[in-house]
Amino acid sequence: MKIIFNIFYKASAFVLLSSMLTSLSLAEGQWRLDWSDEFDSDGHPSEENWTSLEGYLGFNKELQRYTSDLKNASVKDGTLRIEVHSDPVFPSEFKRIQAEIQSHGGDTTELKNEEITSARLVTYGKRAFSNARVEVRARFSAGRGSWPAIWLLGDESKRKWPNCGEIDIMEHVGHSPNIIHSSVHSKHSNFREGNHSSEKTKVTSVEDFHIYGVEWSEDTIDFSVDGLVYHTLEKGDREEDDWPFTKEDEFHLILNIAVGGGWAGKKGLDKAALPFFMEVDYVRVFERID
């Protein structure tokens, strides 16, 4: 009887595995590569795909100034590397920096005659897509005060945030190491209202490479790490103006590391952990085959 049971169990497991592999194959067949960046040219990130935003942008009480300098974003040996640095400045210059940060609500208590610089790369105006599948293979440091992010933003020239929509594929705050967050923001469902869809999952180490992904259709958004879906948002009975994720709604990709601010800065800034970094092996965007 035990032998018969083992044979039956193994046969059932084989059928189940075959079914799973077939389903995976069919799912893979629903997509074709639209564009990618494999980061195979050393130097500045490709201008065909990316724009480096510059300045103190005033978001979320953050401390960093974004630059287009190579020290903050460069490509070498097939990898994009974003770095956060602390650079000494003269006291007179630091007063100007303090005033700028404080005008956006930032707390400069932990800064001492220094400036925090980082990079924010966007595909806006160069690469846009809708109802797509996005995969980014990346790793990053976990220093307290760091806030690396891989995310998508709708076209704010047509509708301001949050009406344009935001899809956060991956966010990580250094004071909660190895916890990956994904979120969706829209007109009536966003962090300001405190009612946005958000989930988290844990990885062994964010300093190891993982594939952070999202795919979405007219009525569903799925987030994954290394191919495993851990967060699904369905449109359900939302009003049309609270679901800017249709085929007509185009998004662009953003890669950045923020520092401090209302979320990442809750437990201070570990300057001894600088430079913070994010390394990206590739970005791949797939379009759905109708």
Secondary structure as the mmCIF struct_conf table of DSSP 4:
data_model
#
loop_
_struct_conf.conf_type_id
_struct_conf.id
_struct_conf.beg_label_comp_id
_struct_conf.beg_label_asym_id
_struct_conf.beg_label_seq_id
_struct_conf.end_label_comp_id
_struct_conf.end_label_asym_id
_struct_conf.end_label_seq_id
HELX_RH_AL_P HELX_RH_AL_P1 LYS A 2 GLU A 28
TURN_TY1_P TURN_TY1_P1 GLY A 29 GLN A 30
STRN STRN1 TRP A 31 ASP A 37
BEND BEND1 SER A 41 SER A 41
STRN STRN2 GLY A 43 GLY A 43
BEND BEND2 HIS A 44 HIS A 44
HELX_LH_PP_P HELX_LH_PP_P1 PRO A 45 SER A 46
TURN_TY1_P TURN_TY1_P2 GLU A 47 ASN A 49
STRN STRN3 THR A 51 SER A 52
STRN STRN4 GLY A 55 GLY A 55
TURN_TY1_P TURN_TY1_P3 ASN A 60 LYS A 61
STRN STRN5 GLU A 62 GLU A 62
STRN STRN6 ARG A 65 TYR A 66
TURN_TY1_P TURN_TY1_P4 LEU A 70 ASN A 72
STRN STRN7 ALA A 73 LYS A 76
TURN_TY1_P TURN_TY1_P5 ASP A 77 GLY A 78
STRN STRN8 THR A 79 PRO A 88
HELX_RH_AL_P HELX_RH_AL_P2 PRO A 91 SER A 103
TURN_TY1_P TURN_TY1_P6 HIS A 104 GLY A 105
TURN_TY1_P TURN_TY1_P7 THR A 109 GLU A 110
BEND BEND3 ASN A 113 ASN A 113
STRN STRN9 GLU A 114 SER A 118
STRN STRN10 ARG A 120 VAL A 122
TURN_TY1_P TURN_TY1_P8 TYR A 124 LYS A 126
STRN STRN11 PHE A 129 PHE A 129
BEND BEND4 SER A 130 ASN A 131
STRN STRN12 ALA A 132 PHE A 140
TURN_TY1_P TURN_TY1_P9 ARG A 144 GLY A 145
STRN STRN13 SER A 146 GLY A 154
TURN_TY1_P TURN_TY1_P10 GLU A 156 LYS A 158
BEND BEND5 ARG A 159 ARG A 159
TURN_TY1_P TURN_TY1_P11 TRP A 161 CYS A 164
STRN STRN14 GLU A 166 GLU A 171
TURN_TY1_P TURN_TY1_P12 GLY A 174 HIS A 175
BEND BEND6 SER A 176 SER A 176
TURN_TY1_P TURN_TY1_P13 PRO A 177 ASN A 178
STRN STRN15 ILE A 179 HIS A 185
BEND BEND7 LYS A 187 ASN A 190
TURN_TY1_P TURN_TY1_P14 PHE A 191 GLY A 194
STRN STRN16 SER A 197 LYS A 202
BEND BEND8 THR A 204 THR A 204
TURN_TY1_P TURN_TY1_P15 VAL A 206 GLU A 207
BEND BEND9 ASP A 208 ASP A 208
STRN STRN17 HIS A 210 TRP A 216
BEND BEND10 GLU A 218 ASP A 219
STRN STRN18 THR A 220 VAL A 225
TURN_TY1_P TURN_TY1_P16 ASP A 226 GLY A 227
STRN STRN19 LEU A 228 GLU A 234
TURN_TY1_P TURN_TY1_P17 GLY A 236 ASP A 237
HELX_RH_3T_P HELX_RH_3T_P1 GLU A 240 ASP A 242
BEND BEND11 THR A 246 THR A 246
TURN_TY1_P TURN_TY1_P18 LYS A 247 GLU A 248
STRN STRN20 PHE A 251 VAL A 259
STRN STRN21 GLY A 260 GLY A 260
HELX_RH_AL_P HELX_RH_AL_P3 GLY A 261 ALA A 264
HELX_RH_3T_P HELX_RH_3T_P2 GLY A 265 LYS A 267
HELX_RH_3T_P HELX_RH_3T_P3 LYS A 271 ALA A 273
HELX_LH_PP_P HELX_LH_PP_P2 LEU A 274 LEU A 274
BEND BEND12 PRO A 275 PRO A 275
STRN STRN22 PHE A 276 ARG A 288
#
